[in-house]
Every structure is written in C-alpha cells, then in structure tokens.
Amino acid sequence: MNTKNLVLMALLVGVGAALYVAIPGYNGGMKPDFMLTMMFVGILLFPDKKSVFLLAVSTGVISGLFSTFPSGFIPNIVDKFVTAYAFYGLLLVLKSLSKKLPVAAVLAAIGTLISGTVFLSVAIFLIGVDMPFLLLFTTVVLPAVAINVVAFVIIYPIITGIVKRSKFETALSH
C-alpha cells in the first residue's frame, strides 16, 4: 500500500471528522454523517480490500467517538464495516459505471440508506431505543441520505479534480 494513498485516506477521514463535528444537528441533535460521505469518496478512489478495511475501521471508530447518539460507539463501528463492504460490493458490480457522478451519487445514497438501517438496527438491538424504527428512519435516515448525497455531489468532483492533477495512484488514474 502506497504511503501517499494512506495520507490521502487519512485526510479524507480528517475532513469528514471536521465536517461531522462542525455541522449542527437537527431533530434533537441528530446530524448527517459526513464521515460516511468521505468514506465513500475514499472507497471510490481506492477500491481494494485493504483500503476499504482501513477506511471502515478509521471512520467507524472516529464517528463512534464523536457520535451524539446515546451509546452510539458500537453501532457506528458495526454500521461502517457493513456499509463499507456493501458499498465496495456495489462498486465492484458497477465498476465501469461508477466513475460517472450520477452513478456514484446513487451509490452514496444506497450506502447511506444501508448505513442508517444498520446503525438503527444495532442501536435498537443493543440499547433498546424507545422510539420506533420507522419513525427514526423517516426523521433521521432519510434526511441524512438527502444531505449526504448533496454533500457528495459537491465534494466528490472537487476531490477528483485535485487527485487527477496530483500524482496519487487512484482508481481515477487508471
């Protein structure tokens, strides 16, 4: 694994963490997970098993540490692992199409849906949240999907433009 690529993945995770902390919450403190958005960008740039694993671990732990959800550490870790590998699987299936922004944005939306579903399921199972799943899904996950897709559509072209002009070895440079 290339050191430059590790640095870029770390920067993506760091930017995701900064955005996650800086963006105010809605609906009682819930907020969109920009760590997830940056994880998707990282997987699109570095679609290999080692990179997916590193991105899943780092985003899971950091988003778990910053989670505003009560006892959200474990659900965040589980959710990022499941989501990272589900996203990676979808990316492998749609490999040639995934370089187009609309397809990548749809993948980000699907990934965010998977993430929200897994997070809420694990949180309800482990913690026994008082609110029903469907209510949390419609008031937290669906708005997060919309916000993450908008963020992805803005952020991804900026990052890909920077990466194309640099000497990083990514999926875009092949």
ZAMARGU-4260 file (C-alpha; in steps of 0.2 Angstrom, whole numbers, plus 5000, padded with zeros to 4 digits):
<rodrens>
0) 5000/5000/5000 | 5007/5017/4995 | 5011/5030/5008 | 5003/5044/4998 | 4987/5034/4997
5) 4987/5032/5016 | 4990/5050/5018 | 4975/5055/5006 | 4964/5042/5015 | 4969/5050/5032
10) 4965/5067/5025 | 4948/5062/5019 | 4944/5054/5036 | 4950/5070/5045 | 4940/5081/5034
15) 4925/5070/5037 | 4928/5071/5056 | 4929/5090/5055 | 4913/5092/5045 | 4904/5080/5057
20) 4909/5090/5072 | 4906/5107/5064 | 4889/5104/5056 | 4875/5107/5068 | 4862/5094/5072
25) 4844/5093/5068 | 4829/5084/5075 | 4835/5083/5093 | 4854/5083/5089 | 4854/5070/5075
30) 4866/5075/5061 | 4871/5068/5044 | 4887/5058/5045 | 4900/5066/5034 | 4912/5053/5039
35) 4901/5041/5029 | 4902/5053/5014 | 4921/5054/5015 | 4922/5035/5017 | 4913/5033/5000
40) 4924/5045/4992 | 4939/5035/4999 | 4932/5019/4993 | 4929/5026/4976 | 4947/5032/4975
45) 4955/5016/4982 | 4944/5001/4978 | 4954/4987/4986 | 4951/4977/5001 | 4965/4984/5012
50) 4959/5002/5009 | 4941/4998/5012 | 4946/4989/5028 | 4956/5004/5034 | 4943/5016/5029
55) 4929/5006/5038 | 4940/5005/5054 | 4945/5023/5055 | 4928/5030/5051 | 4919/5018/5062
60) 4930/5022/5077 | 4931/5041/5074 | 4912/5043/5071 | 4909/5032/5086 | 4919/5044/5097
65) 4910/5059/5090 | 4893/5052/5090 | 4879/5062/5098 | 4868/5046/5098 | 4867/5039/5116
70) 4879/5024/5117 | 4882/5026/5098 | 4900/5019/5098 | 4897/5001/5094 | 4883/5004/5082
75) 4894/5016/5072 | 4908/5003/5071 | 4896/4989/5065 | 4887/5001/5053 | 4904/5007/5045
80) 4910/4989/5042 | 4894/4983/5035 | 4892/4999/5024 | 4910/4999/5018 | 4909/4982/5012
85) 4892/4983/5005 | 4897/4999/4995 | 4913/4990/4989 | 4902/4976/4983 | 4891/4988/4974
90) 4906/4997/4967 | 4913/4980/4960 | 4897/4976/4952 | 4896/4993/4944 | 4914/4996/4941
95) 4914/5004/4924 | 4899/5015/4928 | 4904/5021/4945 | 4916/5034/4938 | 4901/5044/4932
100) 4895/5056/4945 | 4876/5052/4944 | 4880/5033/4947 | 4892/5037/4961 | 4879/5049/4969
105) 4866/5034/4968 | 4879/5023/4976 | 4882/5036/4990 | 4863/5036/4993 | 4861/5017/4994
110) 4876/5017/5005 | 4869/5030/5017 | 4852/5020/5017 | 4862/5004/5022 | 4872/5014/5035
115) 4856/5021/5043 | 4847/5005/5043 | 4862/4995/5051 | 4865/5009/5063 | 4847/5010/5069
120) 4845/4991/5070 | 4861/4988/5080 | 4856/5003/5091 | 4839/4997/5094 | 4845/4979/5097
125) 4859/4984/5109 | 4852/4999/5118 | 4833/4997/5116 | 4829/5014/5110 | 4812/5020/5115
130) 4807/5027/5098 | 4801/5015/5084 | 4812/5011/5070 | 4801/5018/5056 | 4800/5035/5065
135) 4819/5036/5067 | 4821/5030/5049 | 4810/5043/5042 | 4815/5058/5053 | 4834/5054/5054
140) 4840/5042/5040 | 4830/5049/5025 | 4835/5067/5028 | 4853/5061/5031 | 4853/5052/5014
145) 4847/5069/5005 | 4860/5079/5014 | 4874/5066/5011 | 4870/5065/4993 | 4871/5084/4991
150) 4887/5084/5000 | 4894/5070/4990 | 4889/5079/4973 | 4898/5094/4979 | 4913/5086/4987
155) 4917/5072/4975 | 4921/5082/4959 | 4932/5094/4969 | 4942/5079/4976 | 4943/5070/4960
160) 4949/5086/4951 | 4963/5088/4964 | 4968/5070/4963 | 4968/5070/4944 | 4981/5084/4944
165) 4992/5076/4958 | 5002/5061/4957 | 4991/5050/4968 | 4988/5032/4961 | 4969/5030/4962
170) 4956/5022/4953 | 4954/5038/4943 | 4972/5037/4937 | 4970/5020/4928
</rodrens>
